[in-house]
Amino acid sequence: MNSRVMALCVSCVLLFSVGAFCQTDPGPRGGGPDSGGPLPSVAADNPSTILSFFNDGKDRFEEIDSVSGAITGENGFGLGPRYNSRSCAACHAEPATGGSSPAMNPQVADATADGATNTVPSFITSTGPVREARFIYFMDAFGVPITTAPNGGVEDLYTIAGRSDASTCTTSFISQPDFANAIEQNNIIFRIPTPVFGAGLVENVDETDLLANQASNVGNPFGVAGTFNRNGNDGTISRFGWKAQNKSLEIFSGEAYNVEMGVSNELFTNERPLPEEDRNNGLPEECKINGFPEDHTNFNTTAVKTPSDAVQFAMFMRLLAPPSPPLLQGPVDTISGRGMFESVGCSSCHSPGFTTHHSRITPDLDNASFEIFSDLEVHHMGTLLADNITQGDAGGDQFRTAPLWGVGQRRFFLHDGRTTNIVTAIEQHQSTGSEANTVIANFRALTVPQKQAIVDFLRGL
């Protein structure tokens, strides 16, 4: 070890005490030429016309919504009355359409677009992650959390009040949530967008394979014992979202369209009030500017234009290729890093991959093997990561194993985007009650070069 590295490590120990890491995060790798593109069989238009469906879905995914659909450059229809952003692709943006939070947060501009009179909350910054906010508990008339009344619903950041195409919806009728008080009361948590690359592959993994993978991990030496979140209606395994709370891509897209952009659709048919509004009087009529549902099957068109936006969002995600392979430059030690990753126990949750079931959609979804680095189970992640939000069978400290394919391209990590440093994200896995404690202890016992090899392996994914 040269004197410079030794001095850096000594500084790490002095600043951060025992167990600190001296390896470094090299930052996001390049996206590669294929990021955001279709599966190869879709690109080859197999079967005929499927590429048109992909391209149409991508166009709609990238479309900016206004309230009326009549504002230049904002041809989408149905924004609000409450929303977090104005486009799917605004949030799922990096390294390409379908990814996660971009370097410049679009939510800052969303606040005042077209005359809207919103205040940007303190947790939304121009270079910070795209975020949605949730209040852990409902609050009394004085803004004090009622710990016997769990909330957990999304508190949309903005309203359409003041916009040029929302003249009847003013601040007299609708206002932003009191985020400052929720922060003061420690009654708020955040979520960032999950990448949707390769979502069709995830959707087409058979339940028997998920269960077999779970069974193969029973009795592992790392103390890892995940479970599945299940759909409340048919009881089958759900697999999309931070807590695997969504069963299918259509449910995932329909819910996001309604919650994140305020657009009612055939899956979520009514305008969405805040959780507190939904318990009381609902949304004011003055802010329900369009009929229900705003997004629906296009009866006056044919073929590719017929499905609704929500259906085509799901089709875009379903036909979207996995993250592009890395374009490695220089002596990046990914081979030994993968071995270290597996030996310390990371792969007990971040299972390398699966093979899809037979697909009737396109050849590249048919019996296709892929490396996702996730078991799609939910695990107890301890007090440090707990958000105290329950969704389905996933409790307050449980999260779906985040797929690591494409992690080398991301800027923000963990469910709330609290860090841009992948090393810090690894550290945060260790706390009281976390299934990852033994794994992180094993990681910390490695030499600095061994830890760096794991970091380089992850940044190479």
Order of alpha helices (4+ residues) and beta strands (2+ residues): alpha-alpha-alpha-beta-beta-beta-alpha-alpha-beta-beta-beta-beta-beta-alpha-beta-alpha-alpha-alpha-alpha-alpha-alpha-beta-beta-beta-beta-alpha-alpha-alpha
